Amino acid sequence: MMRSDRCQAITRDCLFSQVSFCFDPQGREKRPCMMGPMADCTRCGCVLPFHLKALEDKRLVLRELFMSLRKAFGRPVLH
């Protein structure tokens, strides 16, 4: 999902940037999320928002799996 067309829709509504709190080694709060102050949500590399979305909607995981298989084998997997 991180490399799919759905990436920005998932990161735009990231629950972790809204409700989570994380601390750096000095005990200061990191904002906007656990990735810290330099986080670029448009190019998020954190797996947690994607994992949460996958738990929420199992069809997305299957869709991504079939797309990956199609790319790997160069032919349609399901019609």
VONUNU-141538 format. One record per residue (C-alpha): residue in three letters; x, y, z. Coordinates in steps of 0.001 Angstrom, whole numbers, padded with zeros to 6 digits, always signed. Each point is the difference from the previous one (the first is absolute). Layout:
<atoms>
ALAXYZ ...
</atoms>
This chain:
<atoms>
MET+000000+000000+000000 MET+002879+002373+000654 ARG+000856+000073-003712 SER-003558-000067-001267 ASP-002332+002708-001192 ARG-001692-000166+003416 CYS+003073+001146+001922 GLN-000898+003676+000269 ALA-003604-000741+000964 ILE+001263-002105+002896 THR+002651+002467+001167 ARG-002348+002975-000354 ASP-002331-001563+002597 CYS+002744-001438+002202 LEU-001345-000757+003440 PHE+003479-000041+001521 SER+000727+003633-000849 GLN-003232+000983+001746 VAL-000082-002083+003191 SER+003381-001613+000633 PHE+002772+001383+002122 CYS+003641-000998-000131 PHE+003123+001165+001757 ASP+003581+000465-001139 PRO+002957-001302+002074 GLN+000039+003245+002019 GLY-003665-000433+000969 ARG-001378+002764-002234 GLU-003186-000670-001919 LYS+000446-000686-003717 ARG-002563+001629-002309 PRO-001880-000583-002278 CYS+000559-003726+000620 MET+002615-002596+000875 MET+001977+000973-003124 GLY+000854+003361+001571 PRO-000123+003662-001002 MET+001439-000525-003482 ALA-002681-002550-000956 ASP-001359+000446-003502 CYS-003439-001603+000115 THR-000313+000123-003795 ARG+002914-002455-000214 CYS-000589-001914+003229 GLY+002317-002920+000619 CYS-001599-001112+003251 VAL-001733-003356-000247 LEU-002530+000645+002789 PRO-002595+002060-001926 PHE+000049-002611-002764 HIS-000252-002889+002448 LEU-002960+001650+001712 LYS-001719+000525-003357 ALA+000645-003633-000948 LEU-001575-001179+003245 GLU-002938+002263-000723 ASP-000543-001114-003609 LYS+001234-003497-000904 ARG-000983+000498-003659 LEU+002853+002499-000392 VAL+002551-002630+000983 LEU-001386-002482-002525 ARG-000070+002666-002711 GLU+003632+000907+000640 LEU+001000-003672+000028 PHE-001635-000646-003367 MET+001550+003141-001492 SER+003450-001066+001220 LEU-000460-003481-001443 ARG-001130+001471-003295 LYS+003132+002164-000169 ALA+002259-002874+001029 PHE-001335-002442-002568 GLY-000948+002483-002704 ARG-003500-001280-000572 PRO-003450+000384+001543 VAL-000550-002061+003140 LEU-003778+000275+000219 HIS-002423+001280-002581 
</atoms>
